[in-house]
Amino acid sequence: MMILSPCFASSITSFSALEIFSSILFEQLICVDATLNFLMPTLSFILHGKHRSNTKLVDEARQIFGDTHTVVFYYTEHAGHAVDLAKQAALQGGYVIAAGGDGTMNEVVNGIMLSGNKEVVTGLLPCGTGNDFAKTIGVKNSLAELKKL
């Protein structure tokens, strides 16, 4: 008699012991990977839509944070959209990073407040034109600096 884990979803007909073992091992690895991804904190970047083609930022963020966080990117499509995106991201928990200027930061903070999640951590990656708020509080446009926090 063989007892299979809940993650093992394949039907067994006439396979060799090695094929069955390999299949179970593969299924278990998928389950472990899914579990580890689930346990990693989420790092959500809310970006102005004009940054959609900025693959350098996305690649760098995944390289710097991908081993320790589930990295998600949300792109705004219209004015006020960052409020909805930030609320959605905040309800998932983890970290919500406003990647933009003063307007994006304002909308992200409003979205987080509307979510009611008091556990979410908010950050700023200044990518806007003026970045007055970022300059005032001394935030630099650097993912490496963001990771130090």
Phi, psi and chi 1 to 4 in degrees:
 res  aa     phi    psi   chi1   chi2   chi3   chi4
   1 MET       -  139.3  178.5  175.6  171.0      -
   2 MET  -121.7  131.5 -177.4 -175.5  -57.1      -
   3 ILE  -104.6  126.2  -60.4  173.9      -      -
   4 LEU  -105.4  151.6  -57.6  175.7      -      -
   5 SER   -73.0  161.4   74.9      -      -      -
   6 PRO   -62.0  -23.1  -14.5   21.7      -      -
   7 CYS   -76.5  -19.0  -68.0      -      -      -
   8 PHE   -80.2  110.6 -175.0   74.6      -      -
   9 ALA  -110.8    1.0      -      -      -      -
  10 SER   -81.8  148.8  -58.5      -      -      -
  11 SER   -91.0  143.4   60.3      -      -      -
  12 ILE  -105.7  123.7  -60.0  173.9      -      -
  13 THR  -113.6  -97.5   53.3      -      -      -
  14 SER  -122.7   83.0   59.6      -      -      -
  15 PHE  -115.8  156.2  -62.8  107.0      -      -
  16 SER   -74.2  163.5   71.3      -      -      -
  17 ALA   -59.8  -37.8      -      -      -      -
  18 LEU   -65.6  -41.7 -178.8   59.1      -      -
  19 GLU   -64.4  -40.2  -71.5  172.7  -38.5      -
  20 ILE   -66.0  -46.9  -67.5  170.7      -      -
  21 PHE   -60.2  -44.5  177.0   74.4      -      -
  22 SER   -61.5  -41.5  -63.3      -      -      -
  23 SER   -65.3  -44.3 -178.1      -      -      -
  24 ILE   -63.4  -45.1  -68.4  171.1      -      -
  25 LEU   -59.6  -44.2 -178.1   60.0      -      -
  26 PHE   -62.1  -45.4  179.0   71.8      -      -
  27 GLU   -62.0  -40.6  -67.4  -70.8  -26.0      -
  28 GLN   -65.7  -39.2  -69.3  -61.2  -40.7      -
  29 LEU   -63.3  -39.6  -71.9  174.7      -      -
  30 ILE   -63.1  -43.0  -70.4  173.2      -      -
  31 CYS   -64.7  -42.3  -67.5      -      -      -
  32 VAL   -63.3  -44.7  168.6      -      -      -
  33 ASP   -61.0  -44.1 -176.7   51.4      -      -
  34 ALA   -63.6  -38.5      -      -      -      -
  35 THR   -66.7  -44.8  -57.5      -      -      -
  36 LEU   -63.0  -41.5  -69.5  175.8      -      -
  37 ASN   -63.3  -36.0  -77.5  -23.3      -      -
  38 PHE   -67.5  -34.6  177.5   71.6      -      -
  39 LEU   -80.0  -18.7  -65.4  175.7      -      -
  40 MET   -73.4  138.8  -69.5 -166.1  -49.7      -
  41 PRO   -65.3  149.2   17.1  -23.3      -      -
  42 THR   -87.9  134.8  -58.3      -      -      -
  43 LEU  -118.1  104.7  179.8   62.2      -      -
  44 SER  -102.9  123.4  -58.5      -      -      -
  45 PHE  -100.7  126.2  -73.1   89.3      -      -
  46 ILE  -102.4  112.9  -48.1  -65.8      -      -
  47 LEU  -116.0  144.5  -66.5  105.8      -      -
  48 HIS   -60.2  142.1 -170.2  -76.0      -      -
  49 GLY   -55.3  -26.5      -      -      -      -
  50 LYS   -67.0  -14.4   69.6 -179.3  179.5 -177.3
  51 HIS   -92.0    5.1  -63.5  -67.8      -      -
  52 ARG   -56.7  -34.1 -172.5  177.5  -58.6  -83.9
  53 SER   -89.6    3.1   62.2      -      -      -
  54 ASN   -83.0   77.6 -172.4   -9.0      -      -
  55 THR   -70.1  -22.7   57.9      -      -      -
  56 LYS   -62.1  -44.8  179.7 -178.0  174.8 -170.4
  57 LEU   -62.9  -45.8  174.4   65.1      -      -
  58 VAL   -63.0  -47.3  171.8      -      -      -
  59 ASP   -62.2  -43.6  -67.4  -17.7      -      -
  60 GLU   -65.1  -41.5 -175.0 -180.0   -1.9      -
  61 ALA   -63.7  -42.3      -      -      -      -
  62 ARG   -65.9  -37.0  -74.4 -160.2  172.0  122.0
  63 GLN   -67.4  -43.3 -179.9 -177.3    5.9      -
  64 ILE   -76.2  -40.4  -68.7  173.7      -      -
  65 PHE  -108.0  -12.3  -62.7  102.7      -      -
  66 GLY   -60.6  -26.7      -      -      -      -
  67 ASP   -79.1  -20.6  -68.5  -19.5      -      -
  68 THR  -118.7  -11.5   56.2      -      -      -
  69 HIS  -140.0  153.8  -63.6   78.9      -      -
  70 THR   -85.4  112.6  -59.5      -      -      -
  71 VAL   -96.7  126.4 -177.5      -      -      -
  72 VAL  -127.3  141.3 -178.4      -      -      -
  73 PHE  -118.6  128.9  -61.8   89.8      -      -
  74 TYR  -116.5  133.2  -63.0   91.5      -      -
  75 TYR  -114.8  132.1  -64.0   91.8      -      -
  76 THR   -73.4  151.0   62.0      -      -      -
  77 GLU  -117.5  -14.9  -63.7  178.8    4.6      -
  78 HIS  -163.2  168.5   52.1   78.4      -      -
  79 ALA   -59.5  135.2      -      -      -      -
  80 GLY    87.4  -10.6      -      -      -      -
  81 HIS   -66.6  -31.4 -166.2 -152.2      -      -
  82 ALA   -62.8  -27.4      -      -      -      -
  83 VAL   -61.6  -49.6  174.2      -      -      -
  84 ASP   -65.4  -42.7  -62.5  -30.3      -      -
  85 LEU   -64.8  -42.4  -64.7  174.6      -      -
  86 ALA   -66.7  -38.3      -      -      -      -
  87 LYS   -62.3  -46.0 -179.0  178.9  177.7 -177.0
  88 GLN   -60.3  -45.7  176.6 -175.2  -15.7      -
  89 ALA   -65.2  -41.3      -      -      -      -
  90 ALA   -64.8  -34.7      -      -      -      -
  91 LEU   -66.6  -23.0  -70.4  172.0      -      -
  92 GLN   -82.3  -16.3  -66.3  175.0   11.5      -
  93 GLY    86.8 -175.5      -      -      -      -
  94 GLY    86.1 -132.0      -      -      -      -
  95 TYR  -121.0  138.3  -57.3   84.9      -      -
  96 VAL  -122.9  118.5  179.1      -      -      -
  97 ILE  -111.2  123.7  -51.6  -60.6      -      -
  98 ALA   -82.8  113.3      -      -      -      -
  99 ALA  -107.4   92.4      -      -      -      -
 100 GLY   174.4 -152.4      -      -      -      -
 101 GLY  -103.2 -157.5      -      -      -      -
 102 ASP   -61.4  -39.5  -62.9  -29.3      -      -
 103 GLY   -65.1  -43.6      -      -      -      -
 104 THR   -63.8  -44.3  -57.6      -      -      -
 105 MET   -60.8  -43.6 -176.1   65.1 -174.5      -
 106 ASN   -58.7  -47.5  179.7   43.4      -      -
 107 GLU   -66.5  -40.1  -71.2 -174.2   22.7      -
 108 VAL   -63.6  -44.8  166.7      -      -      -
 109 VAL   -61.8  -41.3  168.7      -      -      -
 110 ASN   -63.5  -41.7  -79.5  -61.3      -      -
 111 GLY   -63.6  -40.9      -      -      -      -
 112 ILE   -65.1  -42.1  -68.5  169.7      -      -
 113 MET   -62.2  -40.3  -64.7  -60.0  -67.6      -
 114 LEU   -67.2  -25.6  -71.2  171.6      -      -
 115 SER   -68.7  -29.1   78.2      -      -      -
 116 GLY    80.3   -0.4      -      -      -      -
 117 ASN   -81.2  109.5 -176.5  -10.3      -      -
 118 LYS   -88.1   -1.9  -63.9  177.6 -178.0  176.3
 119 GLU   -96.2  -14.6  -56.8  -61.3  -41.1      -
 120 VAL   -69.7  143.7   70.9      -      -      -
 121 VAL  -102.7  132.6  177.7      -      -      -
 122 THR  -107.8  141.3  -51.5      -      -      -
 123 GLY  -138.4  171.4      -      -      -      -
 124 LEU  -135.7  129.0  172.6   62.3      -      -
 125 LEU  -119.0  100.2 -178.8   66.0      -      -
 126 PRO   -66.8  116.6   12.3  -13.8      -      -
 127 CYS  -131.7   15.1  -58.4      -      -      -
 128 GLY   -90.6 -168.1      -      -      -      -
 129 THR   -84.1  -55.3  -52.4      -      -      -
 130 GLY   -90.5  -45.8      -      -      -      -
 131 ASN    54.2   41.8  -62.4  -46.3      -      -
 132 ASP   -59.6  -43.3  -67.8  -32.8      -      -
 133 PHE   -62.7  -46.2 -179.8   69.0      -      -
 134 ALA   -60.5  -41.7      -      -      -      -
 135 LYS   -64.5  -39.3  -70.9  174.9 -172.4  171.0
 136 THR   -64.2  -40.0  -59.2      -      -      -
 137 ILE   -96.8    0.6   63.0  171.5      -      -
 138 GLY    78.6   31.2      -      -      -      -
 139 VAL   -88.7  134.5  174.3      -      -      -
 140 LYS  -101.0  155.5  -63.5 -175.4  177.9   14.9
 141 ASN   -84.6   75.4 -177.2    0.1      -      -
 142 SER  -149.7  121.6  166.4      -      -      -
 143 LEU   -66.4  -34.3  -71.9  166.8      -      -
 144 ALA   -62.7  -41.7      -      -      -      -
 145 GLU   -65.5  -38.5  -69.5  -66.5  -40.6      -
 146 LEU   -61.7  -39.5 -175.6   64.1      -      -
 147 LYS   -65.3  -32.0 -177.8  154.8 -174.1  165.7
 148 LYS   -63.1  -26.9  -70.1  178.7 -175.3  177.9
 149 LEU   -74.6      -  -57.4  174.4      -      -
